[in-house]
Amino acid sequence: MSGRAQLMWDEAVTGYDFGRDHPMDPVRLSLTRKLVDAFGLDKDVDVVAAQPAGESTLRLVHREDYIEAVKAASADPGAADQSYGLGTLDDPAFAGMHEVSALIAGQSVGAAEAVWRGEALHAVNFAGGLHHAMPGGASGFCIYNDASLAIARLLELGAERVAYIDVDVHHGDGVQAAFWEDPRVLTISLHEHPRTLFPQTGWPEETGGESAEGTAVNVALPAGTGDAGWVRAFHAVVPELIADFRPQVLVTQHGADTHFEDPLAHLAVSLDAQRAVQMACHDLAHEYADGRWVALGGGGYAVVEVVPRSWTHLVGIAAGRPIEPETMIPEGWRQEVFARTRQLGPARMTDGRWPVSWGGWEAGYDPADRLDQAVLATRRAVFPLRGLLA
């Protein structure tokens, strides 16, 4: 197995563009790629452009009629069929939508193939993580579910146990739905509580279908959860489940919209806590999956201040050259930011909250704390199904 990481990148992924006023501005992808280069990380990874996902690959997850609807909307955006979630406020149709969505999916599938075949130890597609798309419909800014397609490809290649960890602020509903009845896939999602945020799913009681009970895990965090609570919740649930499941591959989704500056959600997590969880995912891959790690992007709508820094940290960790939080950001990148957005870019790779500290679960449980109540609800719902103590 190669010790080098792959960074999946094709400039054409920036064509995933729902329009000028849509929150999912593709500048976040361009600026991330520029920041990766500014730190020289492109020299520590193999930069690879995979082929778009073909129809047979897309059908591993998506229904044929839905794929045809996407293609039709792509060719004629004005005729988009809203019964498939296309041409809506969240998912406006645009020319070339099918092609660029398939390209993003192809990068995640290519990442999974490279890791499974031993061509790379880690692979990152920060343009991916489009976790809301359903087998038969678009949802939440997501057309094709590249995360589900990557997992489905791993299963097709012979993987018997794949674990998926989703730390986006929104529930990873599309991935959960795709593998609801499949005991070979463990899906874990940490997200803002469905009472206060789209897609209003991801309750602790959602634990998997009849043939796969205990393979869907949901930690529904109270609005306002900050660094200590967020990282505490991760460590109170995820490592024990990964140790029990012992995946052959770890697929992770790193939406940056948990950040306190994100305009679409209500958690209060810093860049430094995001980095801490990225490092934890990397360590779990090495401890339990022989290092096989596919890391994806996801949401994130503070497109200058947060997203590029968060995902550049992710690339650095995967490349084996993590960027120290106090590192100053190269001035050339900040000039690029101003030229592209007329905004001032951040100066350092930290929010000033490093190192992030949190209490251990067993020693620090507080029955009056809403965060601990949320964690305990998840443990009680899932752990006994897996033969673990709640």
PyMOL commands that set and color helices and strands:
alter all, ss='L'
color gray80, all
select helices_A, chain A and resi 11-15+27-38+41-43+55-58+64-75+77-79+82-84+97-116+146-156+173-178+210-212+227-245+271-288+307-318+331-341+361-364+370-386
alter helices_A, ss='H'
color red, helices_A
select strands_A, chain A and resi 5-8+45-48+122-125+162-166+185-192+216-221+249-253+293-296
alter strands_A, ss='S'
color yellow, strands_A
deselect
rebuild
show_as cartoon
